[in-house]
Amino acid sequence: MLTLAGLQKSFGDRVLFDDVSLTLLAGERIGLVGPNGAGKSTLLKIILGHEEPDAGEVTRLRGLRIGYLPQESEPAGKESVLDIAVPHEQEHDGQFVAKAKQILASLGFQQTDFARPARELSGGWVMRAHLARLLTEAPDLLLLDEPTNHLDLETLLWFQDYLRNYCGAILLISHDREFLNRLCTHVAELRQARILRYTGNYDEYLVQRAATEATLLATAKAQQREIDRLQLFVDRFRAKNTKATQAQSKLKQIERLKEELVEAPGGPDATVGFRFPQPARSGQKVILLENVRFGYRVAATPSSHGTDEDERPASANAALLPTPKLIYENLNFVAERGQRIVLVGPNGAGKSTLLKLLAGVLTPQAGERRLGHNTRHGYYAQHRVAMLNMGNTVLQEALDTPQRVSEQSVRTVLGSFLFRGDDVFKPVSVLSGGEKSRLALVKLLLDPPNLLLMDEPTTHLDLASVDALIEALTPYEGTLVFISHDVHFIRALANHVVRVEAGQLRHFPGGYQYYLDKTAQSARAGLTSSSNTSIAARNTGNVPSPGIDRKEQKRLEAEQRQARSRKRQEIQRRVTELEAEIAELEAKEQELTAELEKPETYSAGGRAMQINRELIEIHERLPVATTAWEAAAEELAST
């Protein structure tokens, strides 16, 4: 479907790619990972033809339709949300328009938003409209650059499930570990100007990379030991006439070994390696909201579809308009010392509003907010820059905290959050919005309060930096209340989940998996309750009826058991057959992929094209067989 061969790309003295090659086959979902600045976005632009490589070539299958979602979209013009989602040539295609509207709704838009001018919306919502267009068009290959950045948790989970069933191939850049784990069949790591391809999801890639690096490191050490041994002989006997010939021979061996020397890996991504200071101990009850009432004035600007950051609050002392958007009525909330509370719920439910009420950014229109004994709170919003001095450099700003921390320690922390090398000497005033947010995060961690309120703290962080943030917050002894769409981050930190929906809070006193289990149980209980009548009717065959004697009842029960047994055996045979078919297809896929990666394959006339055709057929059959197996296995479990 797509082949990159020998790509090279440099910007001045900085080499991004040096002989980068990659093959993407039909149906594959490849996660493109690597440190910030490695050139991942540039590689997507070269594939699209938006940039030219210095050397090498990109070969696309004839007629290949490619869809691309960049990190940031162009500023919106006069077009409506629906105009973005439906291209002009498709506007009279009723089926296409209906699908676009359905996807827009799944991405959080209300029907009343479809006709709204896109320029009224935030950049994140414009990106969602572009994403809806891509998913509606369903190209053969999706190129996605950080597609989850502007999605809330529930929309992200829908998007993730949608892509898992997507019929085309996907090449994506993401800093969301859980998203990569759920979606990817392969990972391509771009590091040190080279690309390495691994089979499996992100966690499997980490295991494989660690094994590869261990092997390379052992080989490099063995080669260096042999060079040192030979060099010792040369140094010792070079001046002796009787050993000069041997010494010369050893020198030649050293030169050959150096030509074949394996480059030792750089090791795993650096972590913080620094223990953040702990805050003063608070009282048991850290913060309380009692009988709080809060609503927003209905505004002409975004957003009626509920991006909390875009809603316009009424002033603290002003009465609500006759038709306010009431978010909370008689709201009660308490956070206790040591809790790590994640706020979840549908978009627009009021999660960011609740966080702002806790932070004192918004004032209740009724009710009370109270801080507990010795509580000092810190609020990290997605776009918080007010705490930064624009005249300082990054390093000066990070050092400007009440805590006495060495410059070396501060530089280590800054490096973990993507400020590396000379970046620390940049003036704060020239930083991008994302860079300012990361710097604000570093300052907050260097002098943490005992109540941390954080809204999407992983935005603008790469995978290594997300792990660095988790490492920093894991030993944190204060109280944490946060919103995040990064499931890996939530799983690592949350010990309490609060679901926010329709102005109500529902507490789950456990981690994210506990929340998922409990909500799944509730869903199953609802289904069971709604189908009690049919279940009772099904079970009447096992209960003696007034008109049937005991002997006849036993005969009927035996027949039912035999029928169930025959059905179970039939389903079991089907499951076994499908498992064998899937195993055979996967084995054939691995065999063909391995053959396609061999250089000699391309010297045999037409063999590469034949392999691609066979792989396309396998990738068409595998999802069908897997879906059939899942259905049969589920039926077997319920029989």
C-alpha positions in Angstrom: 0.0 0.0 0.0 2.8 2.4 1.0 6.6 2.0 0.9 9.2 4.5 2.1 12.7 3.7 0.8 16.0 5.3 1.9 14.5 8.6 3.0 16.9 11.3 4.1 16.0 14.7 5.4 18.0 17.5 7.1 17.4 21.0 8.3 20.7 22.7 8.4 23.1 20.7 10.5 20.3 18.7 12.1 19.7 15.3 10.5 16.1 14.1 10.9 16.2 11.0 8.7 19.1 8.9 7.5 18.1 6.0 5.2 14.6 5.6 6.7 12.6 2.8 5.2 9.1 1.5 6.1 6.4 -0.6 4.5 2.7 -0.2 5.4 0.3 -2.9 4.3 -3.5 -2.8 3.9 -5.3 -3.1 7.3 -2.3 -2.3 9.4 -2.5 0.2 12.2 1.0 1.6 12.9 1.8 3.9 15.8 4.7 6.2 15.0 6.6 7.0 18.2 9.8 8.7 19.2 11.1 11.6 21.2 9.8 15.1 20.7 11.5 16.7 17.7 12.5 13.3 16.1 10.6 14.3 12.9 7.4 12.3 13.2 5.1 15.1 11.8 7.7 15.8 9.1 7.6 12.2 8.0 3.8 12.4 7.6 4.2 15.6 5.5 6.7 13.8 3.2 4.3 10.9 2.7 1.6 13.4 1.7 4.0 15.2 -0.6 3.8 18.5 1.4 7.5 18.3 1.9 10.3 16.7 -0.2 13.0 14.4 1.2 16.6 15.2 0.4 17.0 11.6 -0.9 14.9 8.4 -1.1 11.4 7.9 -2.4 7.8 7.3 -1.4 5.8 4.7 -3.4 2.0 4.6 -3.1 -0.4 2.0 -4.4 -2.1 3.4 -7.5 -5.4 5.1 -6.7 -4.6 5.1 -2.9 -6.9 7.6 -1.1 -5.2 9.3 1.9 -6.8 11.3 4.6 -4.8 13.5 6.9 -5.6 15.1 10.3 -2.8 17.6 11.3 -2.2 18.7 14.9 -3.7 22.1 14.3 -6.1 23.1 11.6 -6.2 26.3 9.5 -8.3 29.1 11.0 -11.9 28.6 10.2 -13.7 30.9 7.7 -17.3 31.5 7.1 -18.2 27.8 6.6 -20.5 26.1 9.0 -19.6 23.0 11.1 -21.6 20.9 8.6 -19.8 22.5 5.6 -16.4 21.3 7.1 -17.7 17.8 7.7 -19.4 17.5 4.2 -17.3 18.5 1.2 -19.0 20.6 -1.5 -19.1 17.6 -4.0 -21.0 15.5 -1.5 -23.5 18.0 -0.2 -26.4 16.4 -2.2 -25.5 12.9 -1.3 -28.1 12.1 1.4 -26.3 9.0 2.7 -23.0 10.8 3.1 -24.6 13.8 4.8 -26.5 11.5 7.2 -23.3 9.6 8.1 -21.5 13.0 8.7 -24.2 14.2 11.0 -24.1 10.9 12.9 -20.3 11.1 13.4 -20.5 14.8 14.4 -23.0 13.8 17.1 -20.7 11.1 18.3 -17.9 13.6 18.5 -20.0 15.8 20.9 -21.8 18.2 18.6 -25.4 19.0 19.1 -27.8 19.2 16.1 -28.1 22.9 16.7 -24.3 23.3 16.1 -24.4 21.9 12.5 -25.3 25.3 11.0 -23.1 27.4 13.3 -20.2 29.3 11.7 -17.0 27.4 12.5 -15.2 30.6 13.3 -17.3 30.9 16.5 -15.8 27.7 17.8 -12.5 26.9 19.6 -9.7 25.3 17.6 -10.4 22.0 19.3 -14.0 21.9 18.0 -12.9 22.9 14.5 -10.5 19.9 14.6 -13.4 17.6 15.6 -15.4 18.8 12.5 -12.4 18.0 10.3 -12.1 14.6 11.9 -15.8 14.0 11.2 -15.1 14.7 7.5 -12.2 12.2 7.4 -14.2 9.4 9.1 -17.1 10.0 6.8 -14.9 9.9 3.7 -13.2 6.7 5.0 -10.0 6.9 2.9 -7.8 3.8 2.3 -5.1 5.3 4.6 -5.6 7.6 7.6 -2.6 9.7 8.7 -3.4 11.1 12.2 -1.2 13.5 14.0 -2.1 13.6 17.7 -5.8 13.0 17.0 -6.8 12.7 20.7 -5.5 16.1 21.9 -8.8 17.8 21.6 -11.1 15.0 22.8 -12.6 14.5 26.2 -12.4 11.0 27.7 -15.8 9.7 26.6 -15.4 11.0 23.0 -11.9 9.5 22.9 -13.3 6.0 23.9 -15.9 6.2 21.1 -13.2 7.3 18.6 -10.9 4.5 19.8 -13.7 1.9 19.2 -14.5 3.4 15.9 -10.9 3.1 14.6 -10.6 -0.5 15.9 -13.3 -1.4 13.4 -12.0 0.9 10.6 -11.6 -0.9 7.3 -8.6 1.1 6.1 -4.9 1.3 7.2 -3.8 3.8 9.9 -0.5 5.5 10.5 -0.8 7.7 13.6 1.3 9.8 16.0 0.0 9.8 19.6 1.3 10.4 23.1 -1.6 8.4 24.6 -0.2 5.1 25.7 -3.6 3.4 26.2 -4.8 4.6 22.8 -1.7 3.0 21.1 -2.2 -0.2 23.1 -5.8 -0.6 22.1 -5.4 0.3 18.5 -2.0 -0.5 17.1 -0.9 -3.8 15.3 2.6 -2.4 14.9 4.8 0.3 16.3 7.5 2.2 14.3 10.0 4.0 16.4 11.8 7.0 15.0 15.0 7.6 16.9 18.5 8.8 16.1 17.5 9.4 12.5 16.5 5.8 11.9 13.3 3.9 12.1 12.7 0.4 13.6 9.4 -1.5 13.1 8.0 -3.7 15.9 5.0 -6.1 15.8 2.4 -5.6 18.5 1.0 -2.7 20.5 2.9 -0.1 22.6 3.5 -2.3 25.7 4.7 -5.1 23.5 7.0 -2.7 21.6 8.6 -1.7 24.9 9.3 -5.3 25.8 10.8 -6.0 22.3 12.9 -2.8 22.4 14.3 -3.6 25.8 15.3 -7.1 24.5 16.8 -5.7 21.3 18.8 -3.1 23.3 20.1 -5.6 25.7 21.4 -7.8 22.8 22.9 -4.7 21.1 24.5 -3.6 24.3 26.0 -7.0 25.0 27.3 -7.2 21.4 28.8 -3.7 21.6 30.6 -4.6 24.9 31.9 -7.8 23.5 33.3 -6.1 20.4 34.9 -3.3 22.5 36.5 -6.0 24.8 38.0 -7.7 21.8 39.3 -4.4 20.4 40.8 -3.5 23.8 42.5 -7.0 24.0 44.0 -6.6 20.5 45.0 -3.0 21.2 46.8 -4.2 24.3 48.8 -6.7 22.3 49.7 -4.0 19.7 50.8 -1.5 22.4 52.9 -4.2 24.1 54.7 -5.7 21.1 54.6 -3.1 18.3 58.3 -2.1 19.0 59.6 -5.6 19.1 61.0 -6.8 15.8 60.0 -10.4 16.4 56.3 -9.4 17.1 56.0 -6.5 14.6 54.3 -8.5 11.9 51.8 -9.9 14.4 51.2 -6.5 15.8 50.5 -5.2 12.3 48.0 -8.0 11.7 46.2 -7.2 15.0 45.9 -3.6 13.9 44.2 -4.7 10.7 41.8 -6.8 12.9 41.0 -3.8 15.0 40.2 -1.7 11.9 37.8 -4.4 10.6 36.1 -4.7 14.0 35.7 -0.9 14.1 34.0 -1.0 10.7 31.6 -3.7 12.0 31.2 -2.1 15.4 27.6 -2.2 16.7 26.4 1.2 18.0 25.4 0.8 21.7 21.8 1.9 22.3 21.2 5.1 24.1 19.1 3.2 26.7 15.5 3.9 27.8 14.0 7.3 27.8 15.2 9.4 30.7 12.8 9.8 33.6 12.7 12.6 36.1 15.3 11.2 38.5 14.4 13.8 41.0 12.2 13.7 44.1 9.8 16.6 44.2 9.4 18.4 47.5 6.3 17.3 49.6 3.7 19.9 50.7 2.7 20.6 54.3 0.1 18.2 55.7 -3.5 19.4 55.5 -6.5 18.5 57.6 -8.5 15.4 56.9 -11.2 17.4 55.0 -9.3 19.3 52.4 -12.1 21.2 50.5 -15.9 21.2 50.7 -18.7 22.5 48.4 -22.1 22.8 50.2 -25.4 23.3 48.5 -23.7 25.1 45.6 -25.7 26.5 42.8 -24.0 27.7 39.6 -25.0 28.5 36.0 -23.7 30.2 32.9 -25.2 33.1 31.1 -26.3 32.0 27.6 -23.8 33.7 25.3 -23.6 34.2 21.5 -20.1 32.8 21.5 -19.0 29.2 22.1 -20.2 26.9 23.2 -23.7 25.6 23.6 -22.4 22.1 23.1 -20.5 22.3 26.4 -16.8 22.8 26.2 -16.4 23.9 29.8 -13.4 26.1 29.0 -15.4 28.0 26.4 -18.5 28.7 28.5 -19.0 32.2 29.8 -19.8 32.4 33.5 -22.1 34.9 35.0 -20.4 37.3 37.4 -20.2 36.4 41.1 -22.8 39.0 42.2 -25.0 39.1 39.1 -28.4 37.4 39.0 -28.8 34.7 36.4 -30.6 35.6 33.2 -34.3 34.4 32.9 -33.1 31.5 30.8 -29.7 30.5 32.2 -27.7 27.4 31.5 -27.9 25.9 35.0 -25.0 23.5 35.6 -25.3 22.7 39.3 -28.1 22.9 41.9 -27.6 21.9 45.6 -24.2 20.5 44.7 -22.2 18.9 47.6 -18.6 17.7 47.3 -15.8 16.9 49.7 -12.2 15.8 49.1 -10.2 14.2 51.8 -6.5 14.1 52.5 -4.6 11.6 50.2 -7.5 11.2 47.7 -6.6 11.2 44.0 -9.9 12.0 42.4 -10.5 11.9 38.6 -13.6 13.6 37.2 -15.2 11.7 34.3 -18.4 12.1 32.4 -19.8 13.2 29.0 -18.5 16.3 27.3 -20.2 19.5 28.6 -21.3 17.8 31.9 -19.5 20.4 34.0 -16.2 18.7 34.9 -14.1 21.8 34.3 -16.7 24.0 35.9 -16.5 21.8 39.0 -12.7 22.1 39.0 -12.9 25.9 38.7 -15.4 26.0 41.6 -13.0 24.0 43.7 -10.1 26.4 42.6 -12.1 29.5 43.4 -11.8 30.7 39.8 -15.6 30.6 39.7 -17.8 31.8 42.6 -21.0 29.9 43.5 -24.2 31.8 43.0 -25.5 30.1 46.1 -24.0 27.8 48.6 -20.5 27.8 50.0 -16.9 26.7 49.2 -14.7 26.1 52.2 -11.0 25.1 52.3 -10.0 22.7 55.1 -7.4 23.3 57.9 -4.0 24.3 56.5 -5.1 23.7 52.9 -3.1 25.5 50.1 -4.4 24.8 46.7 -2.9 25.1 43.2 -4.8 25.1 40.0 -3.3 24.0 36.7 -5.6 24.9 33.8 -5.0 23.8 30.2 -3.9 27.4 29.2 -2.5 28.7 32.5 0.2 31.3 31.9 -0.7 34.0 34.5 1.9 32.6 36.9 4.7 33.1 34.4 7.0 36.1 34.1 7.4 36.9 30.4 10.8 38.7 31.0 12.5 35.6 32.4 14.2 32.8 30.6 12.8 29.3 31.0 15.5 28.4 33.5 15.2 31.6 35.5 11.4 31.1 35.7 11.8 27.5 36.9 14.3 28.5 39.5 12.0 31.3 40.8 10.2 29.2 43.4 10.1 29.4 47.2 11.7 25.9 47.3 15.5 25.9 47.3 16.4 23.5 44.4 19.8 23.2 42.6 20.1 24.4 39.1 21.2 20.9 38.0 18.0 19.4 39.5 15.8 22.0 37.9 17.4 21.4 34.5 16.8 17.6 34.9 13.1 18.3 35.5 12.9 20.7 32.6 14.5 18.1 30.3 11.8 15.6 31.3 9.2 18.1 30.2 10.8 18.8 26.8 13.0 21.7 27.6 16.4 20.4 26.6 19.8 21.9 25.8 19.6 25.6 24.8 15.8 25.6 25.2 16.2 26.5 28.8 17.6 29.9 27.8 14.6 30.9 25.6 12.6 33.9 26.9 9.2 32.8 28.3 7.6 35.4 26.0 8.6 33.5 22.8 7.3 30.1 24.0 4.3 28.5 22.4 1.1 28.0 24.3 2.0 24.4 24.9 5.5 25.3 26.1 4.1 27.8 28.5 1.7 25.2 29.9 4.5 22.8 30.4 6.6 25.4 32.2 3.7 26.2 34.5 3.4 22.5 35.3 7.1 22.3 36.2 6.8 25.4 38.5 3.7 23.8 40.2 5.6 20.6 40.8 8.7 22.3 42.1 6.6 24.0 44.8 3.5 21.8 45.1 0.5 22.8 47.3 -1.3 20.2 49.3 -4.3 20.4 47.0 -3.6 20.0 43.3 -6.4 20.8 40.9 -5.3 19.8 37.3 -7.3 20.1 34.0 -5.8 17.9 31.3 -2.2 18.0 32.6 -0.9 15.6 29.9 -1.7 17.8 27.0 1.4 18.8 25.0 3.5 16.1 26.7 5.2 13.2 24.9 5.0 9.6 26.2 8.3 9.9 28.2 7.1 13.2 29.7 3.7 11.7 30.7 5.7 8.9 32.5 7.8 11.6 34.1 4.7 13.4 35.4 3.3 10.1 36.7 6.7 9.5 38.5 6.5 12.9 40.0 2.9 12.5 41.3 3.1 8.9 42.5 4.8 9.8 45.8 2.9 13.1 46.2 1.4 13.1 49.7 -1.2 15.8 49.1 -4.7 15.6 47.5 -5.2 15.5 43.8 -8.4 16.3 41.8 -7.9 16.1 38.0 -9.5 15.7 34.6 -7.7 13.7 31.9 -8.5 11.8 28.7 -5.3 9.8 29.1 -6.4 6.4 30.4 -2.9 5.3 31.2 -2.4 8.4 33.3 -5.8 7.9 35.0 -5.1 4.2 35.8 -1.6 5.1 37.2 -2.9 7.8 39.7 -6.6 7.7 40.4 -7.9 6.0 43.6 -11.3 7.6 43.4 -13.6 8.3 40.5 -16.4 10.9 40.4 -18.8 10.7 37.4 -20.3 14.1 36.5 -23.5 13.9 34.5 -26.6 16.1 34.3 -25.6 18.2 37.4 -25.2 15.1 39.6 -22.1 13.5 41.1 -21.7 9.7 41.5 -18.8 8.5 43.6 -16.8 5.3 42.9 -14.4 4.7 45.8 -11.7 2.9 43.8 -9.5 3.2 40.7 -10.5 3.4 37.1 -10.9 -0.3 36.6 -13.2 -0.4 39.7 -15.3 2.3 38.0 -15.5 0.4 34.7 -16.5 -2.8 36.5 -19.2 -1.1 38.5 -20.7 0.8 35.5 -20.6 -2.5 33.5 -22.5 -4.3 36.4 -25.1 -1.5 36.4 -25.6 -1.8 32.7 -26.0 -5.6 33.0 -28.4 -5.2 35.9 -30.5 -2.8 33.8 -30.6 -5.3 30.9 -31.5 -8.1 33.3 -34.3 -6.1 34.9 -35.7 -5.1 31.5 -35.8 -8.7 30.3 -37.2 -10.4 33.4 -40.3 -11.5 31.6 -38.5 -13.2 28.8 -36.1 -14.9 31.2 -39.0 -16.2 33.4 -40.7 -17.6 30.2 -37.4 -19.3 29.2 -37.1 -20.9 32.6 -40.6 -22.4 32.8 -39.3 -25.6 31.1 -37.4 -26.5 34.3 -40.4 -26.0 36.6 -43.1 -28.7 36.9 -46.3 -27.5 35.5 -49.7 -28.4 37.0 -50.8 -30.3 33.8 -47.6 -32.5 33.5 -46.8 -35.5 35.7 -43.4 -36.0 37.2 -42.2 -38.7 34.8 -43.1 -36.6 31.8 -41.4 -33.6 33.3 -38.2 -35.5 33.7 -38.3 -36.7 30.1 -38.8 -33.1 28.9 -35.9 -31.9 31.1 -33.6 -34.6 29.6 -34.5 -33.6 26.1 -33.8 -30.0 26.9 -30.4 -30.9 28.4 -29.5 -33.0 25.3 -30.6 -30.2 23.0 -28.4 -27.7 24.9 -25.5 -30.2 24.8 -25.8 -30.7 21.1 -26.0 -26.9 20.5 -22.9 -26.4 22.7 -20.9 -29.0 20.9 -21.9 -27.5 17.5 -20.8 -24.0 18.7 -17.6 -25.4 20.2 -16.7 -27.0 16.8 -17.3 -23.6 15.2 -15.1 -21.8 17.7 -12.3 -24.4 17.1 -12.5 -24.1 13.3 -12.4 -20.3 13.5 -9.4 -20.4 15.9 -7.6 -22.7 13.5 -8.4 -20.4 10.5 -7.3 -17.3 12.4 -4.0 -19.0 13.4 -3.4 -20.1 9.9 -4.1 -16.6 8.5 -1.8 -14.9 11.1 1.0 -17.4 10.4 0.7 -16.7 6.7 0.7 -13.0 7.3 3.9 -13.2 9.3 5.5 -15.4 6.6 4.6 -13.0 3.8 5.6 -9.9 5.8 9.0 -11.4 6.5 9.4 -12.2 2.8 8.4 -8.7 1.8 11.1 -7.3 4.1 13.9 -9.2 2.3 15.7 -7.2 -0.5 15.8 -10.3 -2.8 12.0 -10.3 -3.0 12.1 -7.2 -5.1 14.6 -8.7 -7.6 12.1 -11.5 -8.4 9.8 -10.1 -11.1 6.3 -9.3 -9.7 6.8 -11.2 -6.5 6.4 -8.1 -4.3 3.1 -7.3 -6.0 1.9 -10.9 -5.6 2.7 -10.8 -1.8 0.8 -7.5 -1.4 -2.2 -9.0 -3.1 -2.1 -12.1 -0.8 -1.7 -9.8 2.2 -4.7 -7.7 1.2 -6.8 -10.8 0.9 -5.6 -12.0 4.4 -6.4 -8.5 5.9 -9.9 -8.8 4.4 -10.4 -12.3 5.8 -8.9 -11.8 9.3 -11.4 -9.2 10.6 -14.3 -11.3 9.3 -13.0 -14.5 11.0 -12.2 -12.6 14.2 -15.7 -11.1 14.4 -17.2 -14.5 13.8 -15.0 -16.1 16.4 -15.9 -13.4 19.0 -19.6 -13.9 18.3 -19.3 -17.7 18.6 -17.1 -17.5 21.7 -19.7 -15.2 23.4 -22.5 -17.6 22.4 -20.6 -20.5 23.8 -20.0 -18.7 27.1 -23.7 -18.0 27.5 -24.9 -21.5 26.5 
